[in-house]
Amino acid sequence: MGKRVLLFPVPYQGHINPMLEIAAILHSRGFSITIFHTSFNSIDSTRYPLYRFILVKDGEISNQLGSLDDDMVHRVIAWNNSCEQLFYDCLTSVLSEKNEESVACLIRDTHWYNLQYLANRLGVPTFVLRTGSAATLNWYLTFPQLVQKGYIPVQESQLNMPVIELAPLRMRDLPRFGNCNHEVIGDSLTHSMDAIRASSGIIVNTFDAIESTEVEKFQKAIPVPVFCIGPLHKFTPPSRSNLLDEDGSCLEWLDKQAVGSVLYVSFGSHACMKFEELIETAWGLADSGQPFIWVIRPGSILGKDEVELPDRFIEVISGHGKIISWAPQQEVLGHAAVGAFWTHNGWNSTLEAICEGVPMICRPQFADQMGNARYVTHVWKVGIELEGKLERGEIVKVIKRLMKEDEGVQIWQRMRALKHEASLSIKSDGSSSINIDKLVNVISSF
């Protein structure tokens, strides 16, 4: 009898892609795949003909997303409450089907915490996918203690204070969740951690060489099996959701540039900037004289429906700059012409840069990005943070530090060593490959 694995990603690109990558890994090991998805940011099932897709009709909450757009915590809470009964109905329907395949387990995103107890009630073993770092899990665990000590909510005067419990983080590096108050955040994180305790284990998109200490710390607090099987994207062909259309012309443009000369600039699928920051970024890139690709995603400028670049900007950068709306990022970072990556430090982007050995300019904005940037700059020491108010002169200085000066050479050398560690993790005897084997064996035993 064959076995089927059920998966349920949170409907954002940074969460969908890692789940699809796990689906590809497990499918290659002989499991059939069923993916639950919401009507919001629905996955294009035609791209994955070998998988079965089941729609969880979240029409009501999708209609409310506009008012929740800047508040991830309230959005997660609303999704959990709205989809609970809908998911239960879908899951019971799947379990009642009579076929030759038994359901082995469910893999859910960390943020679908309410669904853990539904699966437990129905007797379905459940694994949790953490699409971010292991270090962030420890921040989630420490949150109540930080509140009790008066560190949260963070005061302006405390921003540079070290967080002893979460070294090397400072107060300014703790995750931010819009305007949500700390009581609501704490309640949501408690639900999330309790649901992990009730699971069969947690899958983390990371690898031992960069986060073994963080994983050990987490396991002491929550003694469930942890499977570090990242970088996930290196085990499969590029896995892309249909949320944004890629502009492949940038690869042809890169073919014409010198090795290591290009700065790739992209702030992910959700981060936004103010119009004034757009102007400073534009002229900072132009004034640096460095060849660059700049991804300006539709809707990424606050208060603007369309991107309005400065007068004469396109003329000034002609020949050494390229503007696109979305990029095939893994291919761009892997191109020989790319020498640095100005990033928001979402975890997927951070891992992709490490895997290709591309040093980073860090400009985090929200959620776990500040902590990721701190690890990049002060633990692995493979990037420079662009702090404070975004100003064109400072942008030029940081680009030159990373791409022209001795400091950048040292960073590049450390990044090459980290890239080597990542490549070792995915070899047949590497830590992540071994953990995939362990995960497959556990799933097969159900």
C-alpha positions as CSV (number, residue, x, y, z in Angstrom):
1,M,0.0,0.0,0.0
2,G,1.3,3.4,-0.9
3,K,1.4,6.4,1.5
4,R,0.2,9.9,1.1
5,V,1.6,13.0,2.8
6,L,-0.6,16.0,3.3
7,L,0.8,19.6,3.3
8,F,-0.6,22.9,4.2
9,P,1.5,26.1,3.6
10,V,0.7,29.6,4.7
11,P,-0.3,31.5,1.5
12,Y,2.8,33.7,1.0
13,Q,5.6,33.1,-1.4
14,G,8.2,32.8,1.3
15,H,6.1,30.0,2.9
16,I,4.7,28.3,-0.2
17,N,8.1,27.7,-1.9
18,P,9.7,25.8,1.0
19,M,6.6,23.6,1.4
20,L,6.6,22.8,-2.3
21,E,10.3,21.9,-2.0
22,I,9.5,19.5,0.8
23,A,6.7,18.1,-1.4
24,A,9.3,17.5,-4.2
25,I,11.7,15.8,-1.8
26,L,9.0,13.4,-0.4
27,H,7.5,12.7,-3.8
28,S,11.0,11.7,-5.1
29,R,11.0,9.2,-2.1
30,G,7.8,7.5,-3.3
31,F,5.1,9.4,-1.3
32,S,2.0,10.7,-3.0
33,I,1.4,14.4,-2.3
34,T,-1.8,16.3,-1.4
35,I,-1.6,20.0,-0.8
36,F,-4.2,22.1,1.0
37,H,-4.3,25.7,0.0
38,T,-6.4,28.8,0.6
39,S,-8.2,30.8,-2.0
40,F,-6.0,33.8,-1.0
41,N,-2.8,33.6,-3.0
42,S,-4.0,30.3,-4.4
43,I,-1.3,28.0,-5.9
44,D,-1.5,27.3,-9.6
45,S,-2.1,23.5,-9.5
46,T,-1.4,23.2,-13.3
47,R,2.3,23.7,-12.5
48,Y,2.4,20.6,-10.4
49,P,0.4,17.9,-12.2
50,L,1.8,15.1,-10.1
51,Y,0.2,16.5,-6.9
52,R,-3.4,16.7,-5.7
53,F,-4.6,20.1,-4.6
54,I,-7.5,20.7,-2.2
55,L,-9.0,24.2,-1.8
56,V,-9.8,25.4,1.8
57,K,-12.4,28.0,0.9
58,D,-11.3,31.0,3.1
59,G,-13.4,33.6,1.2
60,E,-14.4,35.5,4.2
61,I,-11.0,36.1,5.6
62,S,-9.5,36.8,2.2
63,N,-12.0,39.6,1.8
64,Q,-10.7,41.1,5.1
65,L,-7.0,40.9,4.3
66,G,-6.8,44.5,3.2
67,S,-7.5,45.8,6.7
68,L,-4.9,43.4,8.1
69,D,-2.2,43.9,5.6
70,D,0.3,45.6,7.9
71,D,-0.3,43.3,10.9
72,M,0.9,39.7,10.4
73,V,0.0,38.5,13.9
74,H,-3.7,39.5,13.6
75,R,-3.7,38.0,10.1
76,V,-2.4,34.7,11.4
77,I,-4.9,34.6,14.2
78,A,-7.8,35.4,11.8
79,W,-6.7,32.7,9.4
80,N,-6.5,30.1,12.2
81,N,-9.9,30.9,13.4
82,S,-11.5,31.2,10.0
83,C,-10.0,28.0,8.5
84,E,-10.3,25.7,11.5
85,Q,-13.7,24.2,10.7
86,L,-13.1,24.4,6.9
87,F,-9.8,22.5,7.2
88,Y,-11.4,19.9,9.5
89,D,-14.1,19.2,6.9
90,C,-11.4,18.9,4.2
91,L,-9.3,16.6,6.3
92,T,-12.1,14.3,7.4
93,S,-13.2,14.1,3.7
94,V,-9.7,13.0,2.7
95,L,-9.4,10.5,5.5
96,S,-12.8,8.9,4.6
97,E,-11.8,8.2,1.0
98,K,-11.3,4.6,0.1
99,N,-8.2,4.0,-2.0
100,E,-5.0,2.1,-1.9
101,E,-3.0,4.9,-0.3
102,S,-3.1,5.6,3.5
103,V,-2.4,9.0,4.9
104,A,1.0,8.9,6.6
105,C,1.1,12.4,8.1
106,L,0.3,16.1,7.7
107,I,3.1,18.7,7.4
108,R,1.7,22.1,8.4
109,D,3.3,25.6,8.5
110,T,4.3,26.8,12.0
111,H,1.6,29.5,11.8
112,W,-1.3,27.0,11.3
113,Y,-1.2,26.2,15.1
114,N,-4.9,25.6,15.6
115,L,-4.9,22.8,13.0
116,Q,-2.5,20.8,15.1
117,Y,-5.2,19.7,17.5
118,L,-7.7,18.9,14.7
119,A,-5.1,16.5,13.2
120,N,-4.4,15.0,16.6
121,R,-8.1,14.5,17.2
122,L,-8.3,12.6,13.9
123,G,-5.3,10.5,14.6
124,V,-3.0,12.1,11.9
125,P,0.7,12.4,12.9
126,T,1.7,16.0,12.2
127,F,5.0,17.7,11.5
128,V,5.6,21.4,11.7
129,L,7.5,23.2,9.0
130,R,9.5,26.2,10.2
131,T,10.3,28.3,7.1
132,G,12.5,30.7,9.1
133,S,15.6,30.1,11.2
134,A,16.0,28.0,14.3
135,A,17.3,31.1,16.1
136,T,13.8,32.7,15.7
137,L,12.2,29.7,17.4
138,N,14.3,30.5,20.5
139,W,13.1,34.1,20.4
140,Y,9.5,32.8,20.3
141,L,10.2,30.7,23.4
142,T,11.9,33.6,25.2
143,F,9.2,36.2,24.5
144,P,7.3,35.7,27.8
145,Q,10.5,36.0,29.8
146,L,11.4,39.2,27.9
147,V,8.0,40.7,28.7
148,Q,8.3,39.7,32.4
149,K,11.7,41.5,32.6
150,G,10.3,44.6,31.0
151,Y,12.3,44.4,27.8
152,I,9.1,44.3,25.8
153,P,7.6,46.5,24.5
154,V,11.0,47.7,23.4
155,Q,11.8,51.3,24.4
156,E,13.7,53.7,22.2
157,S,16.4,54.1,24.8
158,Q,17.0,50.4,25.0
159,L,17.5,49.6,21.3
160,N,21.3,48.9,21.6
161,M,20.9,46.9,24.8
162,P,22.2,43.3,24.4
163,V,19.6,40.6,25.0
164,I,21.6,38.2,27.2
165,E,19.2,35.4,26.7
166,L,19.4,35.6,22.9
167,A,23.0,36.6,22.3
168,P,24.2,38.1,19.9
169,L,20.9,40.0,19.5
170,R,20.3,43.5,20.7
171,M,16.9,44.8,21.5
172,R,16.7,46.4,18.1
173,D,17.2,42.9,16.5
174,L,14.1,41.3,18.1
175,P,11.3,40.5,15.6
176,R,8.8,43.2,14.9
177,F,5.2,42.6,14.0
178,G,3.6,45.9,12.9
179,N,1.4,47.7,15.4
180,C,0.3,44.6,17.2
181,N,0.5,44.9,21.0
182,H,2.8,42.5,22.9
183,E,-0.1,40.7,24.7
184,V,-1.6,39.6,21.4
185,I,1.9,38.6,20.1
186,G,2.6,36.6,23.3
187,D,-0.7,34.8,23.1
188,S,-0.1,33.8,19.5
189,L,3.4,32.7,20.1
190,T,2.3,30.6,23.1
191,H,-0.3,28.8,20.9
192,S,2.4,28.2,18.3
193,M,4.9,26.7,20.8
194,D,2.2,24.6,22.5
195,A,1.2,23.2,19.1
196,I,4.8,22.3,18.3
197,R,4.9,20.4,21.6
198,A,1.9,18.4,20.5
199,S,3.4,17.5,17.1
200,S,5.5,14.6,16.0
201,G,8.4,16.8,15.2
202,I,9.6,20.1,13.6
203,I,11.2,20.5,10.2
204,V,13.5,23.5,9.9
205,N,14.9,24.9,6.7
206,T,18.4,25.3,8.0
207,F,21.6,23.2,8.3
208,D,23.8,22.2,11.2
209,A,26.9,24.2,10.3
210,I,25.1,27.5,10.8
211,E,22.6,26.7,13.6
212,S,23.4,23.6,15.5
213,T,23.7,25.6,18.7
214,E,20.3,27.2,18.2
215,V,18.7,23.9,17.5
216,E,20.2,22.3,20.7
217,K,18.9,25.2,22.7
218,F,15.4,24.8,21.3
219,Q,15.3,21.0,21.9
220,K,16.2,21.5,25.5
221,A,13.0,23.6,25.9
222,I,10.8,21.6,23.6
223,P,12.0,18.0,23.4
224,V,10.4,17.0,20.1
225,P,12.5,15.6,17.1
226,V,14.0,18.4,15.0
227,F,14.9,17.7,11.4
228,C,17.2,20.3,9.9
229,I,17.0,19.6,6.2
230,G,18.0,22.9,4.6
231,P,18.8,24.5,2.4
232,L,15.7,23.0,0.9
233,H,16.0,24.7,-2.5
234,K,19.3,22.9,-3.1
235,F,17.6,19.5,-3.0
236,T,15.1,20.3,-5.8
237,P,14.8,22.2,-9.1
238,P,13.7,25.8,-8.5
239,S,10.2,25.7,-6.9
240,R,8.2,28.8,-7.8
241,S,4.7,29.7,-6.8
242,N,2.6,31.7,-9.3
243,L,2.3,34.8,-7.2
244,L,4.8,36.9,-9.2
245,D,6.0,36.7,-12.8
246,E,9.7,36.5,-13.3
247,D,11.7,38.5,-15.8
248,G,14.3,36.2,-17.2
249,S,15.9,39.0,-19.4
250,C,18.1,39.9,-16.4
251,L,20.1,36.7,-16.9
252,E,20.9,37.7,-20.5
253,W,21.9,41.2,-19.1
254,L,24.2,39.5,-16.5
255,D,25.9,37.5,-19.2
256,K,27.4,40.8,-20.5
257,Q,28.7,41.9,-17.2
258,A,32.2,41.3,-15.6
259,V,32.6,38.6,-13.1
260,G,31.6,39.7,-9.5
261,S,30.8,43.2,-10.6
262,V,27.0,43.4,-10.2
263,L,25.0,44.3,-7.1
264,Y,21.7,42.5,-7.0
265,V,19.0,44.5,-5.1
266,S,15.7,42.8,-4.0
267,F,13.6,43.2,-0.9
268,G,11.5,40.1,-1.2
269,S,7.9,39.4,-1.9
270,H,6.3,41.4,0.9
271,A,8.6,44.2,2.2
272,C,7.8,47.7,1.2
273,M,9.6,51.1,1.2
274,K,8.5,54.7,1.4
275,F,8.7,56.9,-1.7
276,E,11.5,59.0,-0.1
277,E,13.5,55.8,0.4
278,L,13.0,54.8,-3.2
279,I,14.5,58.1,-4.3
280,E,17.5,57.7,-2.0
281,T,18.0,54.1,-3.1
282,A,17.8,55.1,-6.8
283,W,20.5,57.9,-6.5
284,G,22.6,55.8,-4.1
285,L,22.8,53.0,-6.7
286,A,23.4,55.5,-9.5
287,D,26.1,57.4,-7.6
288,S,28.0,54.2,-6.7
289,G,28.9,53.6,-10.3
290,Q,28.4,49.9,-9.6
291,P,26.5,47.8,-12.2
292,F,23.2,46.6,-10.6
293,I,19.9,44.8,-11.0
294,W,17.2,46.4,-8.9
295,V,13.9,44.5,-8.4
296,I,11.0,46.9,-7.8
297,R,8.0,44.7,-7.1
298,P,4.5,46.1,-8.0
299,G,2.9,47.5,-4.9
300,S,6.2,47.7,-3.0
301,I,6.1,51.5,-2.7
302,L,3.9,52.7,0.2
303,G,1.1,54.9,-0.9
304,K,1.9,54.5,-4.7
305,D,0.0,52.3,-7.1
306,E,2.8,52.7,-9.7
307,V,6.5,53.1,-9.4
308,E,7.7,56.7,-10.1
309,L,11.4,56.8,-10.5
310,P,13.3,60.1,-10.4
311,D,13.6,62.3,-13.4
312,R,16.6,61.3,-15.6
313,F,17.3,58.3,-13.5
314,I,16.9,55.8,-16.3
315,E,19.0,57.9,-18.6
316,V,21.8,58.2,-15.9
317,I,22.0,54.4,-15.3
318,S,21.7,53.4,-18.9
319,G,24.3,50.7,-19.6
320,H,25.1,49.8,-16.0
321,G,21.7,49.4,-14.3
322,K,18.6,47.3,-14.9
323,I,15.2,47.6,-13.3
324,I,12.8,44.6,-13.3
325,S,9.6,43.8,-11.4
326,W,10.7,40.3,-10.3
327,A,13.7,38.0,-10.8
328,P,14.5,34.3,-10.9
329,Q,16.5,34.9,-7.7
330,Q,18.3,31.6,-7.3
331,E,19.6,31.8,-10.9
332,V,20.6,35.5,-10.4
333,L,22.5,34.8,-7.2
334,G,24.2,31.8,-8.9
335,H,25.4,33.9,-11.8
336,A,29.1,34.6,-11.9
337,A,28.6,38.3,-12.6
338,V,26.8,38.9,-9.2
339,G,29.2,40.0,-6.5
340,A,26.8,41.2,-3.7
341,F,23.2,41.1,-2.7
342,W,21.3,44.1,-1.0
343,T,18.6,42.2,0.8
344,H,15.8,42.5,3.4
345,N,17.2,39.3,5.0
346,G,14.1,37.2,4.7
347,W,15.3,33.7,5.6
348,N,14.9,32.2,2.1
349,S,16.9,35.1,0.6
350,T,19.6,34.8,3.3
351,L,20.0,31.0,2.7
352,E,20.0,31.5,-1.1
353,A,22.8,34.1,-0.7
354,I,24.8,31.7,1.5
355,C,24.4,28.8,-0.9
356,E,25.8,30.9,-3.8
357,G,28.5,32.5,-1.7
358,V,27.2,36.1,-2.3
359,P,28.0,38.6,0.5
360,M,25.1,40.7,1.7
361,I,24.1,44.3,2.3
362,C,21.5,44.0,5.0
363,R,18.4,46.2,5.3
364,P,15.9,44.3,7.4
365,Q,12.4,45.6,7.9
366,F,10.1,43.4,10.0
367,A,9.4,40.0,11.6
368,D,12.6,37.9,11.9
369,Q,14.6,39.9,9.4
370,M,16.5,42.0,12.0
371,G,17.7,38.8,13.8
372,N,18.7,37.2,10.5
373,A,20.7,40.3,9.6
374,R,22.4,40.3,13.0
375,Y,23.6,36.7,12.4
376,V,24.8,37.6,8.9
377,T,26.8,40.5,10.2
378,H,28.0,39.4,13.7
379,V,28.0,35.6,13.8
380,W,28.8,34.4,10.3
381,K,30.3,37.9,9.4
382,V,29.4,37.7,5.7
383,G,27.7,41.0,5.3
384,I,27.3,44.7,6.3
385,E,24.2,46.2,7.7
386,L,22.9,49.5,6.2
387,E,21.5,51.0,9.4
388,G,19.6,54.2,10.2
389,K,17.8,56.5,7.8
390,L,18.3,55.5,4.2
391,E,20.5,58.2,2.6
392,R,22.2,58.1,-0.8
393,G,25.7,59.0,0.5
394,E,25.6,56.2,3.1
395,I,24.4,53.7,0.4
396,V,27.4,54.6,-1.7
397,K,29.8,54.1,1.2
398,V,28.4,50.6,2.1
399,I,28.4,49.4,-1.5
400,K,32.1,50.5,-1.8
401,R,33.0,48.9,1.6
402,L,31.6,45.5,0.4
403,M,32.5,45.5,-3.3
404,K,35.7,47.6,-3.5
405,E,37.6,47.6,-0.2
406,D,39.7,45.1,1.9
407,E,36.8,44.6,4.3
408,G,34.7,43.3,1.4
409,V,37.5,40.8,0.4
410,Q,37.6,39.4,3.9
411,I,33.8,39.1,4.0
412,W,33.9,37.4,0.6
413,Q,36.4,34.8,1.9
414,R,34.2,34.0,4.9
415,M,31.2,33.7,2.6
416,R,33.0,31.2,0.3
417,A,33.8,29.1,3.4
418,L,30.1,29.2,4.4
419,K,29.0,28.3,0.9
420,H,31.3,25.2,1.2
421,E,29.6,24.2,4.4
422,A,26.2,24.5,2.8
423,S,27.4,22.3,-0.1
424,L,28.7,19.7,2.3
425,S,25.3,19.5,4.1
426,I,23.4,18.4,1.0
427,K,25.9,15.6,0.0
428,S,24.7,12.1,0.5
429,D,26.6,11.9,3.8
430,G,25.9,15.5,4.8
431,S,23.9,16.5,7.8
432,S,20.8,17.6,6.0
433,S,20.7,14.6,3.7
434,I,21.0,12.3,6.8
435,N,18.1,14.2,8.4
436,I,16.0,13.8,5.3
437,D,16.6,10.1,5.5
438,K,15.6,10.1,9.2
439,L,12.4,12.1,8.4
440,V,11.4,9.7,5.6
441,N,12.0,6.7,7.8
442,V,9.8,8.2,10.6
443,I,7.0,9.1,8.1
444,S,7.2,5.6,6.6
445,S,6.7,4.1,10.0
446,F,3.3,5.6,10.5
